[in-house]
């Protein structure tokens, strides 16, 4: 299964960060010049630069570990959901995931599994990002100038309309709900590909 490896990062105590710390203190004094001495005394009682950098490093490490724990938890949750399916459904789900255009992130995998549970993605059909030839033929891409009357007709028939204009060339993608061979998910991907094609004109 596709898996996105996350590198471990460490907090770096750089001269730029230390300079920003002192610049912040200077701004606090400059904003109230009449109380600059009082503010300086109050600043002297705060943790020094070394202590602040140490606290930031500890906070960064905790946040990094929290994110890694969250991703690991979601991966376990997703794998448990996949394991609950029987074969060949498990193999089909893995094939869909390895072929999917989504980032290799467990949150996206869980989203795909949710779509499968709700029937938005059928395991006995090609995934929506792999439209069939019939779906491609049912999808129409025509210059706007050639379909002045089709827009109003589409509105009457409950069509979904989306527009894309690039380099002065306009295109309208019209999908008719009456053509049940095109699923809503496939229409989304076809619209994306058509918009990308028109942008290249």
C-alpha positions as CSV (number, residue, x, y, z in Angstrom):
1,X,0.0,0.0,0.0
2,X,1.1,3.5,-0.8
3,X,2.7,5.2,2.3
4,X,4.1,8.7,2.6
5,X,7.2,8.6,4.7
6,X,7.6,11.6,7.0
7,X,11.1,12.7,8.0
8,X,11.9,13.7,11.6
9,X,12.7,17.3,12.1
10,X,14.5,19.0,14.9
11,X,14.2,22.5,16.2
12,X,17.2,24.5,15.2
13,X,18.6,27.3,17.5
14,X,19.7,29.8,14.9
15,X,21.2,33.3,15.2
16,X,18.2,34.6,13.3
17,X,15.8,33.3,15.9
18,X,17.9,34.7,18.7
19,X,18.0,38.1,17.0
20,X,14.2,38.0,16.6
21,X,13.9,37.4,20.3
22,X,15.9,40.5,21.2
23,X,14.2,42.5,18.5
24,X,10.8,41.7,20.0
25,X,11.9,43.0,23.4
26,X,13.3,46.2,21.8
27,X,9.9,46.8,20.1
28,X,8.1,46.4,23.4
29,X,10.3,49.1,24.9
30,X,10.1,51.4,21.9
31,X,6.3,51.3,21.8
32,X,6.1,52.9,25.3
33,X,9.2,55.0,25.6
34,X,8.1,56.7,28.9
35,X,7.9,53.2,30.5
36,X,10.9,51.8,28.7
37,X,12.9,51.3,31.9
38,X,10.0,49.6,33.7
39,X,9.4,47.3,30.7
40,X,13.1,46.4,30.7
41,X,13.0,45.4,34.3
42,X,9.9,43.3,33.6
43,X,11.7,41.7,30.6
44,X,14.7,40.9,32.8
45,X,12.4,38.7,35.0
46,X,11.2,36.6,32.1
47,X,13.1,33.5,30.9
48,X,16.3,34.4,29.1
49,X,17.1,33.6,25.5
50,X,18.7,30.2,26.3
51,X,15.6,29.1,28.3
52,X,13.2,30.3,25.6
53,X,15.1,28.3,23.0
54,X,15.1,25.2,25.2
55,X,11.3,25.6,25.7
56,X,10.7,26.0,22.0
57,X,12.8,22.9,21.2
58,X,10.8,20.8,23.7
59,X,7.5,22.2,22.4
60,X,8.5,21.5,18.8
61,X,9.5,17.9,19.7
62,X,6.2,17.3,21.5
63,X,4.2,18.7,18.5
64,X,6.2,16.5,16.1
65,X,5.6,13.4,18.1
66,X,1.9,14.3,18.4
67,X,1.5,14.5,14.7
68,X,3.3,11.2,14.1
69,X,1.1,9.5,16.7
70,X,-2.0,10.9,15.0
71,X,-0.9,9.6,11.6
72,X,0.0,6.2,13.0
73,X,-3.4,6.0,14.7
74,X,-5.2,6.8,11.4
75,X,-3.1,4.2,9.6
76,X,-4.1,1.6,12.1
77,X,-7.7,2.6,11.8
78,X,-7.6,2.4,8.0
79,X,-5.9,-1.0,8.0
80,X,-8.5,-2.3,10.4
81,X,-11.3,-1.2,8.1
82,X,-9.6,-2.9,5.1
83,X,-9.0,-6.1,7.1
84,X,-12.8,-6.2,7.9
85,X,-13.5,-6.8,4.1
86,X,-13.4,-10.2,2.6
87,X,-11.3,-11.2,-0.4
88,X,-11.3,-10.1,-3.2
89,X,-12.6,-6.8,-1.9
90,X,-9.4,-6.2,0.2
91,X,-7.2,-6.7,-2.9
92,X,-9.5,-4.4,-4.9
93,X,-9.3,-1.7,-2.2
94,X,-5.5,-1.9,-2.2
95,X,-5.4,-1.7,-6.0
96,X,-7.7,1.4,-5.9
97,X,-5.5,3.0,-3.2
98,X,-2.2,2.3,-5.0
99,X,-3.7,3.8,-8.2
100,X,-5.6,6.7,-6.6
101,X,-4.5,10.4,-7.2
102,X,-4.8,11.2,-3.6
103,X,-1.7,11.9,-1.4
104,X,-0.5,8.8,0.4
105,X,-1.9,10.0,3.7
106,X,-4.1,7.9,6.0
107,X,-6.8,10.7,6.2
108,X,-7.2,10.4,2.4
109,X,-7.3,6.6,2.6
110,X,-10.0,6.8,5.3
111,X,-11.9,9.2,3.0
112,X,-11.8,6.7,0.2
113,X,-13.0,3.9,2.5
114,X,-15.9,6.2,3.6
115,X,-16.8,6.7,-0.1
116,X,-16.8,2.9,-0.6
117,X,-19.0,2.4,2.5
118,X,-21.5,4.9,1.2
119,X,-21.6,3.5,-2.3
120,X,-19.9,6.5,-4.0
121,X,-17.1,4.2,-5.1
122,X,-18.1,0.7,-6.3
123,X,-15.6,-2.1,-6.0
124,X,-17.1,-3.9,-9.0
125,X,-16.5,-1.0,-11.3
126,X,-13.5,1.1,-12.4
127,X,-12.7,3.9,-9.8
128,X,-14.0,7.4,-10.6
129,X,-10.5,8.6,-11.5
130,X,-10.4,6.0,-14.3
131,X,-13.5,6.8,-16.3
132,X,-14.7,4.2,-18.8
133,X,-15.0,4.9,-22.5
134,X,-18.8,5.2,-22.2
135,X,-18.4,7.9,-19.5
136,X,-15.8,9.8,-21.6
137,X,-18.2,9.7,-24.6
138,X,-21.1,10.9,-22.5
139,X,-19.0,13.8,-21.4
140,X,-19.1,16.7,-23.8
141,X,-16.6,19.5,-24.2
142,X,-17.5,22.2,-26.7
143,X,-16.6,25.8,-27.3
144,X,-19.0,28.2,-25.6
145,X,-19.6,30.0,-28.9
146,X,-21.1,26.9,-30.4
147,X,-23.7,26.2,-27.6
148,X,-25.6,29.4,-26.9
149,X,-28.9,27.5,-26.7
150,X,-27.7,24.4,-25.0
151,X,-27.1,26.2,-21.7
152,X,-30.7,27.1,-21.3
153,X,-31.8,23.6,-22.4
154,X,-29.3,22.0,-19.9
155,X,-30.8,24.2,-17.1
156,X,-34.3,22.9,-17.9
157,X,-33.1,19.3,-17.9
158,X,-31.2,19.6,-14.6
159,X,-27.7,19.5,-16.0
160,X,-24.6,20.3,-14.1
161,X,-22.6,23.1,-15.7
162,X,-19.1,24.2,-15.1
163,X,-17.0,26.7,-17.0
164,X,-13.4,27.2,-17.6
165,X,-11.8,30.1,-19.5
166,X,-8.1,30.2,-20.4
167,X,-6.2,32.4,-22.9
168,X,-9.4,33.9,-24.2
169,X,-10.9,30.5,-25.2
170,X,-14.0,29.5,-23.2
171,X,-15.3,26.0,-22.7
172,X,-18.4,24.7,-21.0
173,X,-18.6,21.1,-19.7
174,X,-22.1,19.8,-19.7
175,X,-23.1,16.6,-18.1
176,X,-26.7,15.4,-18.4
177,X,-28.2,13.7,-15.4
178,X,-30.3,11.6,-17.8
179,X,-27.2,9.8,-18.9
180,X,-26.9,7.5,-15.8
181,X,-23.7,5.9,-17.2
182,X,-21.7,8.8,-15.8
183,X,-21.3,8.8,-12.0
184,X,-21.0,12.1,-10.1
185,X,-17.5,11.2,-9.0
186,X,-16.4,10.4,-12.5
187,X,-17.9,13.7,-13.7
188,X,-15.7,15.5,-11.1
189,X,-12.5,13.9,-12.5
190,X,-13.6,14.4,-16.1
191,X,-14.3,18.1,-15.4
192,X,-10.8,18.4,-13.9
193,X,-9.1,16.8,-16.9
194,X,-11.2,18.9,-19.3
195,X,-10.3,22.1,-17.5
196,X,-6.6,21.1,-17.6
197,X,-6.9,20.4,-21.3
198,X,-8.5,23.8,-21.9
199,X,-5.8,25.5,-19.9
200,X,-3.2,24.1,-22.3
201,X,-4.9,25.8,-25.3
